[in-house]
């Protein structure tokens, strides 16, 4: 594991030209409107931006928040002239973005990193992809070489320079996409959800990279994010709603409006939420507590007595639930993984070991969380569970039988083990929601009546109402697409449901809605669920048992309380305990007798709600 500061070693070498540029990097919009094309004149106007008046100055770090569909990405695409106003004006350093002659200069000034890295990667080798931008700027070859090396070092991807992007994890692809923009040395960097697919350490490293570029080198940064902790690091936050700017202010000014943000389907950083709930009990608590440091500075010397009994195991719910499930489960596990190894591109220059002698079992009715840093082998592992990938060595047993022993049974296995991919909307293809969900059951040869029952049952389980059945799945919101994709798998009645980062890129309300539906479904039908996630809060709250992966191996397995009781151990493998668990650990180390296993805001309020 490289040192946290190591990613910055090349920054001076990389950006020494920028400090001498001297020009302001300013966006100014006046009465900016943007309307997406309508299918016909009878359609209602599809206004994505409405009367946007905003200025962003040199060296600012601005975070843009908003629920899915609020206009964040549309605004970002205007800032580097990928879109131009339907009416009104946007100037980029004095250049009118509607003037075609200004487009290429604007795009050289404002580089953009998109939400999905697959939309931005064009080459077959990582270093060639990073070199693509500088090559198109006619940079001399020696300078391109230097920029590529520095850009890859800055995002921690040097060791993958010769790898194929298609062999990388989603998070690793995002780092390559960021490196490709950095190699062009823009005055301003616009990042549209750049950390949505990264592990906690990866998110921190990208954010540190962004902060360094902004604060040490004066690069203007526009960050679109659904991580409130990231937005709290910005100088300024712009909140969008239905194409309008709903709020504009400092993080402290924005995050004190908790109820207003909830009404906009947004959230606040977990520590800010905790302070807000405690403020209801003690009005003297300040409104600008956004980080663990802020919390410790104010509270540590005030919590002389914690009144709740600290000896009671707070997270015993998970342990009791797991014990009950294992007691009632069949003697044999539903899945057994035995010495599973997988090597990509064996016996070639691209050979890479993704899994190394993995062993574990899953019992019927369990809710398993799988966590690990980007590239630890999580997605490779779960793609073995329904035979999408074949082991290099080892075996996978489903109900005691090797899933690769008979190729004719692979279809049956994939019906029993349903997999929802990292980008679930990529699984959608039919002309209507109903037909998309019916596709699986239809191919199972079921009767029309049974297909209808299964489709409606699955859509009801994920909260999709009948008025959406005949809509195109591509007309739905991001969260609705995720639900339909999950319903398409559920309609086949799998014994095991596997979800690979199903909420990545969703706003807080959308994420919570998806997870609530998954939890309700699990409780209603007692199916086995395996959830891969980089969100430690979600995993700690939902899982009976957690598997921690590192370097293609299982490093740790246990209940949430067992796994998250040692934040330092998780830090060593690129992970982190939930923010509230980290805060509780700091309080314990400061001498305040708070119990282990407190992961949520609600439980922390119960523990900390009474103090002298």
Backbone torsions as a table, in degrees:
resi	resn	phi	psi	omega
1	UNK	NA	123.6	-176.9
2	UNK	-75.4	154.4	178.6
3	UNK	-64.0	149.9	-175.2
4	UNK	-59.6	-35.4	-176.7
5	UNK	-85.4	-4.6	-173.3
6	UNK	-66.0	-27.7	-177.7
7	UNK	-68.4	-12.2	-177.3
8	UNK	-97.4	2.6	-172.1
9	UNK	-60.8	-28.8	-173.8
10	UNK	-99.1	3.1	-171.2
11	UNK	-63.8	-43.4	-178.5
12	UNK	-64.6	-44.3	177.4
13	UNK	-60.6	-33.6	-172.7
14	UNK	-80.2	-35.2	-173.2
15	UNK	-120.0	21.9	-176.4
16	UNK	-65.8	-22.3	178.9
17	UNK	-74.3	-33.0	-171.1
18	UNK	-64.3	-35.7	-175.9
19	UNK	-66.0	-17.1	-179.2
20	UNK	-95.8	-1.0	-176.7
21	UNK	-68.7	-46.3	170.5
22	UNK	80.9	-22.8	-176.2
23	UNK	-76.8	148.4	175.2
24	UNK	-69.7	145.1	172.3
25	UNK	-111.9	93.0	-170.3
26	UNK	-126.5	133.8	171.3
27	UNK	-104.5	132.6	176.1
28	UNK	-134.7	124.0	176.9
29	UNK	-120.9	144.3	177.3
30	UNK	-130.8	120.2	177.6
31	UNK	49.2	42.7	-177.2
32	UNK	-74.4	121.5	172.6
33	UNK	-121.0	147.5	172.4
34	UNK	-143.8	131.0	-179.6
35	UNK	-123.0	124.4	174.6
36	UNK	-72.3	153.4	-176.5
37	UNK	-59.5	141.3	175.8
38	UNK	-95.7	150.9	179.9
39	UNK	-71.1	-37.1	174.9
40	UNK	-153.4	171.9	-172.9
41	UNK	-70.4	-12.7	179.1
42	UNK	-82.1	-15.7	179.6
43	UNK	-70.5	149.1	174.8
44	UNK	-68.6	147.5	176.1
45	UNK	-56.0	134.8	-179.0
46	UNK	-102.0	74.0	-177.3
47	UNK	-79.6	113.9	179.0
48	UNK	-91.6	-28.3	176.3
49	UNK	-131.1	138.1	-175.3
50	UNK	-133.0	111.8	170.4
51	UNK	53.0	52.8	-178.2
52	UNK	-84.0	117.3	172.6
53	UNK	-117.3	112.6	-177.2
54	UNK	-153.1	149.3	173.3
55	UNK	-128.5	135.5	176.2
56	UNK	-128.7	122.0	-172.5
57	UNK	-98.3	173.4	178.8
58	UNK	-57.0	140.0	174.9
59	UNK	71.5	3.5	178.3
60	UNK	-74.6	147.7	169.9
61	UNK	-115.4	105.9	-175.1
62	UNK	-113.4	126.2	173.1
63	UNK	-99.0	138.1	177.4
64	UNK	-114.0	122.0	-179.7
65	UNK	-113.4	159.9	176.7
66	UNK	162.4	154.0	178.5
67	UNK	-70.0	167.7	177.0
68	UNK	-58.7	130.0	-179.6
69	UNK	89.3	6.6	-178.0
70	UNK	-80.0	-13.7	179.2
71	UNK	109.4	6.4	-176.4
72	UNK	-60.3	-54.2	-176.9
73	UNK	-67.2	-34.7	177.2
74	UNK	-62.7	-43.4	177.0
75	UNK	-62.5	-43.4	-179.0
76	UNK	-60.3	-39.5	-179.4
77	UNK	-69.6	-21.7	173.1
78	UNK	-73.4	-30.6	-173.6
79	UNK	-68.7	-21.6	173.2
80	UNK	-122.1	27.0	169.5
81	UNK	65.4	21.6	169.1
82	UNK	-69.7	-30.2	171.2
83	UNK	-124.1	152.7	176.1
84	UNK	-123.2	152.0	-174.8
85	UNK	-59.7	141.2	168.7
86	UNK	-69.1	-38.7	171.6
87	UNK	-150.5	165.2	-173.4
88	UNK	82.9	-172.1	-173.1
89	UNK	-140.6	146.0	170.7
90	UNK	-129.8	125.2	176.2
91	UNK	-108.3	136.3	174.5
92	UNK	-117.3	106.9	-174.5
93	UNK	51.1	43.7	177.0
94	UNK	83.7	-1.9	-179.9
95	UNK	-95.4	125.4	178.6
96	UNK	-73.0	119.2	-174.6
97	UNK	-68.7	-15.8	179.2
98	UNK	-80.5	-12.6	179.6
99	UNK	-83.3	116.6	-177.8
100	UNK	-55.3	-32.7	-177.9
101	UNK	-66.6	-17.8	-177.1
102	UNK	-93.6	-9.8	-169.5
103	UNK	-58.0	-49.9	-173.1
104	UNK	-70.4	-34.1	177.2
105	UNK	-67.5	-40.2	178.1
106	UNK	-61.2	-42.1	-177.3
107	UNK	-72.2	-23.0	173.8
108	UNK	-78.5	-24.1	178.1
109	UNK	-82.9	-34.2	-174.4
110	UNK	-125.3	100.8	178.3
111	UNK	-87.0	144.8	-175.9
112	UNK	-124.5	133.6	173.9
113	UNK	-107.0	121.7	-172.8
114	UNK	-84.9	168.6	-177.0
115	UNK	-65.2	-41.9	-178.8
116	UNK	-107.9	111.9	-176.3
117	UNK	-61.5	-26.5	-179.8
118	UNK	-61.8	-23.5	178.5
119	UNK	-77.3	-7.3	-172.3
120	UNK	-120.5	-12.9	-178.4
121	UNK	-91.6	130.1	-171.8
122	UNK	-123.7	-19.5	-173.7
123	UNK	-102.7	170.7	-178.4
124	UNK	-95.2	-8.6	178.2
125	UNK	-128.5	139.3	-175.0
126	UNK	-55.7	-51.3	-176.0
127	UNK	-65.5	-29.2	176.3
128	UNK	-70.1	-34.7	177.8
129	UNK	-66.1	-42.6	179.3
130	UNK	-65.8	-31.3	-179.3
131	UNK	-78.4	-12.9	-172.8
132	UNK	-59.1	-46.0	-179.2
133	UNK	-63.5	-53.8	177.7
134	UNK	-58.2	-35.0	177.8
135	UNK	-62.4	-39.4	179.9
136	UNK	-75.8	-11.5	172.8
137	UNK	-94.2	6.1	179.1
138	UNK	60.8	37.4	176.5
139	UNK	-75.1	140.0	178.1
140	UNK	-58.1	146.3	-176.1
141	UNK	-53.2	-42.9	-178.6
142	UNK	-63.4	-38.6	179.0
143	UNK	-70.4	-36.6	175.9
144	UNK	-61.2	-43.4	179.3
145	UNK	-58.3	-43.9	-178.9
146	UNK	-65.7	-41.8	-178.9
147	UNK	-66.8	-41.3	179.6
148	UNK	-61.8	-47.8	179.8
149	UNK	-60.5	-43.1	-178.3
150	UNK	-69.1	-40.1	-179.6
151	UNK	-64.9	-43.9	179.0
152	UNK	-65.2	-38.4	177.7
153	UNK	-64.1	-36.8	-176.1
154	UNK	-68.0	-24.8	178.3
155	UNK	-109.2	10.7	175.1
156	UNK	70.7	33.8	-177.1
157	UNK	-120.4	19.1	-178.3
158	UNK	-57.5	-40.8	-176.2
159	UNK	-68.5	-12.8	179.9
160	UNK	-105.2	15.5	-175.7
161	UNK	-56.8	-36.4	-176.7
162	UNK	-95.2	2.3	-176.6
163	UNK	-80.8	160.0	172.7
164	UNK	-84.1	131.6	179.6
165	UNK	-55.3	-30.9	-178.7
166	UNK	-67.8	-15.5	179.6
167	UNK	-92.9	-2.7	-176.3
168	UNK	-89.7	157.4	172.9
169	UNK	-73.0	168.6	179.6
170	UNK	-58.2	-42.5	179.5
171	UNK	-66.6	-38.9	178.4
172	UNK	-66.0	-38.8	176.2
173	UNK	-60.1	-38.9	-179.4
174	UNK	-64.6	-38.4	177.6
175	UNK	-63.5	-38.6	178.2
176	UNK	-65.0	-40.1	178.7
177	UNK	-62.2	-41.3	177.8
178	UNK	-64.5	-42.0	179.1
179	UNK	-61.3	-37.3	179.1
180	UNK	-62.3	-35.2	176.4
181	UNK	-74.2	-43.7	-179.3
182	UNK	-59.2	-34.6	-177.9
183	UNK	-65.3	-18.9	178.5
184	UNK	-89.5	-3.6	176.6
185	UNK	49.6	58.7	178.8
186	UNK	-74.8	161.2	174.6
187	UNK	-74.9	-30.1	-177.2
188	UNK	-135.3	140.0	177.6
189	UNK	-117.8	127.2	177.9
190	UNK	-109.9	122.5	-175.8
191	UNK	-120.2	117.3	-178.8
192	UNK	-100.6	98.4	-178.6
193	UNK	52.3	53.1	-173.6
194	UNK	-71.8	-17.7	-175.1
195	UNK	-109.5	10.1	-173.9
196	UNK	-58.6	-31.3	-175.8
197	UNK	-107.5	11.6	-176.0
198	UNK	-96.1	153.5	173.9
199	UNK	-73.2	168.6	-176.9
200	UNK	-55.3	-43.1	178.6
201	UNK	-66.0	-41.2	177.7
202	UNK	-60.3	-41.0	177.7
203	UNK	-62.8	-42.8	-179.5
204	UNK	-65.3	-40.0	-178.5
205	UNK	-67.0	-41.8	177.6
206	UNK	-63.7	-42.3	179.8
207	UNK	-65.4	-38.7	176.4
208	UNK	-64.4	-38.8	176.3
209	UNK	-59.7	-47.4	-179.8
210	UNK	-61.7	-44.9	-179.3
211	UNK	-63.8	-39.7	178.9
212	UNK	-64.8	-45.9	178.2
213	UNK	-59.2	-39.0	-177.2
214	UNK	-76.2	-50.3	-169.9
215	UNK	-86.8	-30.5	-179.2
216	UNK	-94.2	-27.3	-175.4
217	UNK	-120.5	3.5	173.8
218	UNK	69.7	22.5	179.0
219	UNK	-79.8	129.1	175.9
220	UNK	-70.7	133.5	-177.8
221	UNK	-124.5	129.2	172.1
222	UNK	-115.5	116.3	-175.5
223	UNK	-118.5	116.2	171.2
224	UNK	-93.2	127.3	-174.9
225	UNK	-152.5	154.9	169.2
226	UNK	-108.7	4.0	175.6
227	UNK	-93.0	110.3	-175.7
228	UNK	-65.2	-29.8	178.9
229	UNK	-65.0	-33.2	176.5
230	UNK	-69.2	-44.2	-179.9
231	UNK	-61.6	-31.3	-179.6
232	UNK	-64.9	-19.0	-180.0
233	UNK	-84.4	-10.2	-176.1
234	UNK	-76.6	163.8	172.7
235	UNK	-75.6	-29.4	-170.6
236	UNK	-152.1	146.7	178.2
237	UNK	-124.2	131.9	171.8
238	UNK	-110.6	124.7	179.5
239	UNK	-106.3	126.4	-179.2
240	UNK	-109.1	149.4	178.5
241	UNK	-150.8	120.1	177.3
242	UNK	51.9	41.0	176.6
243	UNK	83.8	1.2	179.6
244	UNK	-112.9	158.1	170.1
245	UNK	-85.3	113.5	-176.7
246	UNK	-89.9	-33.4	-179.7
247	UNK	-145.9	153.6	177.6
248	UNK	-155.5	115.8	-178.9
249	UNK	-179.3	-173.2	177.3
250	UNK	-71.7	161.9	177.1
251	UNK	-54.6	-41.7	179.6
252	UNK	-62.4	-40.4	180.0
253	UNK	-67.7	-39.0	-177.5
254	UNK	-73.9	-48.3	-170.8
255	UNK	-78.0	-5.5	172.9
256	UNK	-78.6	-13.1	180.0
257	UNK	-92.9	63.6	-171.3
258	UNK	-62.1	-49.6	-176.8
259	UNK	-65.6	-37.9	179.2
260	UNK	-65.0	-39.9	178.1
261	UNK	-67.0	-40.0	176.5
262	UNK	-60.4	-38.9	178.9
263	UNK	-64.7	-24.2	177.9
264	UNK	-94.1	15.2	179.9
265	UNK	65.9	26.4	178.1
266	UNK	-113.7	-179.5	-176.9
267	UNK	-138.0	-174.1	173.7
268	UNK	-127.0	162.6	177.0
269	UNK	-54.9	145.3	-176.2
270	UNK	-52.8	-40.8	-179.2
271	UNK	-68.1	-36.1	176.2
272	UNK	-65.5	-37.9	177.2
273	UNK	-64.5	-40.0	177.5
274	UNK	-63.0	-46.4	179.2
275	UNK	-61.8	-38.0	179.1
276	UNK	-62.4	-45.0	180.0
277	UNK	-66.6	-38.9	178.0
278	UNK	-68.6	-29.7	179.6
279	UNK	-64.6	-26.4	177.3
280	UNK	-65.4	-25.4	178.3
281	UNK	-92.9	-23.9	-177.7
282	UNK	-144.6	99.5	-173.6
283	UNK	-64.7	-13.8	-178.4
284	UNK	-77.5	-11.8	-179.0
285	UNK	-65.6	129.4	-176.4
286	UNK	-65.8	158.5	-176.0
287	UNK	-90.6	-5.2	-173.9
288	UNK	-104.6	28.3	176.3
289	UNK	-86.6	110.0	-175.8
290	UNK	-119.2	-22.9	-174.0
291	UNK	-128.2	168.1	176.0
292	UNK	-60.2	-37.8	178.5
293	UNK	-61.8	-43.7	177.4
294	UNK	-59.2	-44.1	-178.3
295	UNK	-63.0	-46.8	-178.7
296	UNK	-63.7	-40.2	-179.3
297	UNK	-59.9	-37.4	-176.5
298	UNK	-88.7	-42.2	-167.8
299	UNK	-91.8	-30.5	-166.5
300	UNK	-55.1	-41.3	-177.4
301	UNK	-85.0	-0.3	-178.9
302	UNK	-102.3	-20.4	-175.9
303	UNK	-89.1	75.1	-177.6
304	UNK	-79.2	-28.2	-178.2
305	UNK	-141.1	122.7	172.3
306	UNK	-97.7	119.3	-168.9
307	UNK	-80.0	-26.3	179.6
308	UNK	-73.7	141.5	-177.1
309	UNK	-61.6	112.4	-175.8
310	UNK	-75.6	-7.4	-177.0
311	UNK	-83.3	-15.2	-179.6
312	UNK	-76.1	130.3	178.9
313	UNK	-68.2	112.6	-173.3
314	UNK	-65.8	-36.9	-174.5
315	UNK	-99.0	29.1	-178.1
316	UNK	-64.3	-18.9	178.4
317	UNK	-55.8	-47.4	-179.7
318	UNK	-62.2	-44.4	-177.3
319	UNK	-64.4	-44.1	-179.3
320	UNK	-66.1	-40.0	179.8
321	UNK	-63.5	-42.5	179.7
322	UNK	-65.7	-44.6	-179.2
323	UNK	-60.5	-40.3	179.4
324	UNK	-65.7	-40.6	-179.7
325	UNK	-66.7	-43.0	-179.1
326	UNK	-67.4	-33.4	179.8
327	UNK	-67.3	-37.2	-177.1
328	UNK	-89.3	-9.5	-177.8
329	UNK	-74.7	162.0	174.3
330	UNK	-63.4	157.9	-178.9
331	UNK	-59.4	-41.7	-178.8
332	UNK	-87.4	139.5	176.1
333	UNK	-67.4	156.0	178.9
334	UNK	-75.3	-32.7	175.9
335	UNK	-129.5	136.1	171.7
336	UNK	-127.8	127.5	175.7
337	UNK	-107.8	123.2	-175.9
338	UNK	-124.0	113.7	175.7
339	UNK	48.0	44.2	-175.9
340	UNK	-77.5	123.6	173.8
341	UNK	-128.5	146.9	176.8
342	UNK	-142.6	128.0	178.7
343	UNK	-117.6	121.3	174.4
344	UNK	-78.1	139.9	177.1
345	UNK	47.8	54.7	-178.5
346	UNK	-61.8	149.4	177.7
347	UNK	60.6	28.8	174.4
348	UNK	-131.6	173.1	177.6
349	UNK	-66.6	-17.2	-178.7
350	UNK	-97.6	10.1	-177.5
351	UNK	-56.4	131.5	180.0
352	UNK	-148.2	127.6	178.2
353	UNK	-84.2	115.0	-178.2
354	UNK	-96.2	-30.4	177.3
355	UNK	-133.7	138.9	-174.6
356	UNK	-133.4	95.7	175.7
357	UNK	51.7	60.4	-179.8
358	UNK	-86.2	134.9	177.1
359	UNK	-134.2	126.8	169.1
360	UNK	-169.1	167.4	179.6
361	UNK	-129.5	152.8	176.7
362	UNK	-127.7	133.4	-179.0
363	UNK	-103.7	153.6	-177.4
364	UNK	-57.7	133.1	176.8
365	UNK	87.4	-3.6	178.9
366	UNK	-74.0	153.1	168.7
367	UNK	-114.3	105.1	-174.6
368	UNK	-101.9	132.0	171.3
369	UNK	-103.5	134.0	176.0
370	UNK	-116.1	122.7	179.6
371	UNK	-126.5	160.7	179.8
372	UNK	168.3	159.1	179.5
373	UNK	-67.1	164.3	177.9
374	UNK	-57.9	127.2	-179.8
375	UNK	86.6	9.0	-178.3
376	UNK	-77.6	-11.0	177.3
377	UNK	111.2	7.0	-175.1
378	UNK	-61.7	-53.5	-177.4
379	UNK	-66.7	-37.0	176.4
380	UNK	-61.1	-41.7	-179.4
381	UNK	-61.3	-50.9	-173.5
382	UNK	-70.3	-24.7	177.4
383	UNK	-73.5	-12.7	171.8
384	UNK	-79.9	-24.4	-170.0
385	UNK	-71.9	-21.5	173.1
386	UNK	-120.9	25.8	170.5
387	UNK	69.3	21.5	171.7
388	UNK	-69.2	-32.5	173.1
389	UNK	-118.0	150.3	179.0
390	UNK	-109.0	136.2	-178.6
391	UNK	-60.7	143.7	167.8
392	UNK	-69.7	-44.6	171.0
393	UNK	-142.7	162.8	179.7
394	UNK	91.4	-175.7	-176.6
395	UNK	-149.9	156.9	175.8
396	UNK	-120.1	124.7	178.9
397	UNK	-106.5	130.2	174.3
398	UNK	-115.1	115.6	-174.2
399	UNK	52.5	39.5	174.3
400	UNK	87.6	-7.1	-176.7
401	UNK	-111.5	138.6	177.8
402	UNK	-66.9	123.9	-173.3
403	UNK	-69.5	-14.7	179.8
404	UNK	-104.3	8.8	-177.4
405	UNK	-73.7	-23.9	-178.0
406	UNK	-143.3	107.3	-176.7
407	UNK	-61.6	-26.7	-178.7
408	UNK	-67.9	-14.5	-177.8
409	UNK	-99.3	3.8	-177.2
410	UNK	-62.1	-37.6	178.6
411	UNK	-61.3	-43.4	179.1
412	UNK	-64.4	-39.0	179.6
413	UNK	-63.5	-41.7	-178.2
414	UNK	-72.0	-19.0	172.6
415	UNK	-78.1	-29.7	179.2
416	UNK	-82.6	-29.2	-179.1
417	UNK	-117.9	98.1	-177.6
418	UNK	-89.5	134.0	-176.8
419	UNK	-120.5	124.1	173.5
420	UNK	-103.4	119.3	-169.7
421	UNK	-75.8	174.7	-175.8
422	UNK	-58.7	-37.4	173.9
423	UNK	-115.4	85.4	-172.5
424	UNK	-57.2	-31.4	-178.3
425	UNK	-64.1	-17.6	176.3
426	UNK	-71.4	-11.7	177.7
427	UNK	-86.6	-6.4	-177.2
428	UNK	-90.3	138.0	-177.9
429	UNK	-154.3	-14.8	-174.4
430	UNK	-81.1	172.6	-175.6
431	UNK	-80.0	-17.8	178.5
432	UNK	-141.6	160.4	177.4
433	UNK	-58.8	-46.5	-177.8
434	UNK	-58.8	-48.3	-177.6
435	UNK	-66.3	-33.3	179.6
436	UNK	-64.9	-45.2	-179.8
437	UNK	-70.3	-30.0	-178.7
438	UNK	-76.8	-12.9	-173.6
439	UNK	-58.8	-48.2	-178.8
440	UNK	-62.4	-55.0	178.6
441	UNK	-58.1	-34.8	178.4
442	UNK	-62.2	-42.0	-179.7
443	UNK	-74.5	-8.5	174.2
444	UNK	-86.5	-4.1	178.0
445	UNK	78.0	24.8	-178.4
446	UNK	-78.9	161.9	177.8
447	UNK	-71.2	159.9	180.0
448	UNK	-59.0	-38.9	-179.9
449	UNK	-65.8	-43.3	-179.7
450	UNK	-67.5	-38.6	177.3
451	UNK	-60.7	-46.7	-179.8
452	UNK	-60.2	-43.9	179.7
453	UNK	-62.0	-43.4	-177.7
454	UNK	-68.6	-40.6	179.9
455	UNK	-61.2	-49.5	-178.1
456	UNK	-66.4	-38.1	178.1
457	UNK	-63.1	-45.9	-177.9
458	UNK	-66.2	-44.1	-179.9
459	UNK	-65.6	-35.7	176.9
460	UNK	-66.5	-38.7	-179.7
461	UNK	-62.3	-33.2	-178.2
462	UNK	-98.6	5.9	173.5
463	UNK	82.2	24.9	175.8
464	UNK	-97.1	121.9	-174.2
465	UNK	-86.8	163.4	-172.6
466	UNK	-62.6	-26.5	-178.7
467	UNK	-67.5	-12.4	179.8
468	UNK	-100.1	-5.0	-172.9
469	UNK	-57.5	-41.2	-174.3
470	UNK	-94.2	0.5	176.1
471	UNK	-73.9	152.9	170.7
472	UNK	-67.5	136.1	178.7
473	UNK	-61.3	-21.0	-177.7
474	UNK	-82.9	-4.5	174.4
475	UNK	-90.5	-7.4	-174.4
476	UNK	-83.2	164.1	174.2
477	UNK	-71.2	168.6	179.9
478	UNK	-57.8	-44.1	-179.6
479	UNK	-66.3	-39.0	178.7
480	UNK	-66.5	-38.5	176.9
481	UNK	-59.5	-43.4	179.7
482	UNK	-59.5	-43.1	-177.6
483	UNK	-65.2	-41.2	179.8
484	UNK	-64.7	-40.9	178.3
485	UNK	-61.6	-41.9	177.6
486	UNK	-65.3	-41.0	179.1
487	UNK	-61.3	-37.5	179.2
488	UNK	-60.4	-32.9	176.5
489	UNK	-78.9	-42.7	-178.9
490	UNK	-61.6	-31.7	-177.0
491	UNK	-63.5	-18.5	177.4
492	UNK	-88.0	4.3	178.6
493	UNK	52.7	54.4	178.4
494	UNK	-69.2	145.8	173.6
495	UNK	-71.0	-28.9	-176.2
496	UNK	-129.6	129.9	177.0
497	UNK	-112.1	122.4	-179.7
498	UNK	-112.9	128.4	-177.9
499	UNK	-123.9	121.1	-178.4
500	UNK	-103.2	100.1	179.5
501	UNK	50.7	57.1	-173.1
502	UNK	-70.9	-15.4	-176.1
503	UNK	-110.3	6.7	-178.2
504	UNK	-60.4	132.6	177.5
505	UNK	85.3	-3.3	178.6
506	UNK	-87.5	152.0	174.9
507	UNK	-70.8	165.5	-176.2
508	UNK	-54.3	-42.8	-179.3
509	UNK	-65.9	-41.9	178.7
510	UNK	-64.5	-42.3	178.6
511	UNK	-61.1	-48.4	-178.2
512	UNK	-64.1	-36.3	179.5
513	UNK	-65.1	-43.8	179.1
514	UNK	-61.6	-48.4	-176.9
515	UNK	-66.8	-35.5	177.5
516	UNK	-64.3	-40.7	178.7
517	UNK	-66.3	-40.1	178.4
518	UNK	-62.9	-43.2	180.0
519	UNK	-65.1	-43.7	178.4
520	UNK	-61.9	-43.7	179.3
521	UNK	-60.7	-45.4	-179.4
522	UNK	-60.4	-44.0	-179.9
523	UNK	-68.8	-31.9	-176.2
524	UNK	-75.4	-41.5	-173.2
525	UNK	-113.1	-2.7	175.5
526	UNK	55.3	39.9	176.4
527	UNK	-82.5	169.8	177.0
528	UNK	-90.4	129.1	-177.6
529	UNK	-122.7	133.1	173.2
530	UNK	-120.4	116.6	-175.8
531	UNK	-113.2	119.3	172.3
532	UNK	-95.5	127.4	-176.4
533	UNK	-155.4	151.4	170.5
534	UNK	-98.7	0.0	-179.2
535	UNK	-93.9	105.8	-175.4
536	UNK	-67.9	-31.3	177.1
537	UNK	-60.1	-47.8	-177.5
538	UNK	-64.2	-45.3	-177.7
539	UNK	-63.7	-42.7	-178.3
540	UNK	-66.1	-32.7	-175.9
541	UNK	-80.1	-34.6	-171.0
542	UNK	-99.0	-28.6	-167.3
543	UNK	-83.2	143.5	167.5
544	UNK	-80.1	-37.4	-176.3
545	UNK	-144.2	146.7	-177.5
546	UNK	-122.5	137.3	174.0
547	UNK	-111.4	125.4	-179.7
548	UNK	-105.1	124.5	-179.3
549	UNK	-109.7	147.1	177.7
550	UNK	-152.5	123.5	177.0
551	UNK	57.9	36.0	178.5
552	UNK	80.2	6.9	179.7
553	UNK	-125.0	160.7	173.7
554	UNK	-86.6	115.9	-178.4
555	UNK	-86.4	-34.2	-171.9
556	UNK	-159.4	146.1	172.1
557	UNK	-144.2	144.6	-178.6
558	UNK	167.1	-177.3	175.9
559	UNK	-68.5	163.9	176.2
560	UNK	-54.1	-40.0	179.7
561	UNK	-62.6	-41.2	-179.8
562	UNK	-68.6	-40.2	-175.9
563	UNK	-73.9	-41.5	-172.9
564	UNK	-94.0	6.3	-179.4
565	UNK	-75.9	-11.6	-179.3
566	UNK	-129.3	82.3	-177.9
567	UNK	-57.5	-34.2	-178.1
568	UNK	-62.5	-38.8	179.7
569	UNK	-64.2	-39.5	177.9
570	UNK	-68.6	-38.0	178.1
571	UNK	-57.5	-36.3	-176.7
572	UNK	-64.3	-22.5	-179.1
573	UNK	-114.0	26.8	173.0
574	UNK	79.2	17.9	179.8
575	UNK	-117.3	-176.2	177.6
576	UNK	-155.5	148.1	172.1
577	UNK	-70.1	162.7	174.5
578	UNK	-53.8	146.1	-175.7
579	UNK	-52.3	-39.1	-179.6
580	UNK	-68.7	-36.4	176.9
581	UNK	-64.3	-39.2	177.4
582	UNK	-63.4	-41.8	178.5
583	UNK	-62.9	-44.4	179.4
584	UNK	-62.2	-37.2	178.1
585	UNK	-63.9	-41.0	177.8
586	UNK	-64.8	-38.5	178.4
587	UNK	-64.5	-41.7	178.2
588	UNK	-61.3	-42.7	-179.1
589	UNK	-68.5	-21.4	177.6
590	UNK	-86.2	1.3	176.2
591	UNK	101.0	4.6	179.7
592	UNK	-92.7	126.1	-169.3
593	UNK	-83.3	74.2	176.1
594	UNK	-101.5	150.0	-173.4
595	UNK	-77.9	163.7	172.6
596	UNK	-73.4	160.4	170.1
597	UNK	81.4	19.2	175.8
598	UNK	-96.1	110.6	-174.0
599	UNK	-115.4	-20.6	-171.8
600	UNK	-112.8	159.2	176.5
601	UNK	-60.3	-42.8	-177.2
602	UNK	-60.3	-43.7	-178.4
603	UNK	-71.7	-36.8	178.6
604	UNK	-64.3	-35.7	176.6
605	UNK	-63.6	-40.3	178.0
606	UNK	-62.1	-34.9	-178.8
607	UNK	-80.1	-41.1	-171.7
608	UNK	-100.5	1.0	-173.6
609	UNK	-67.9	-14.8	179.3
610	UNK	-129.3	111.2	178.3
611	UNK	-148.5	157.1	179.9
612	UNK	-82.2	NA	NA
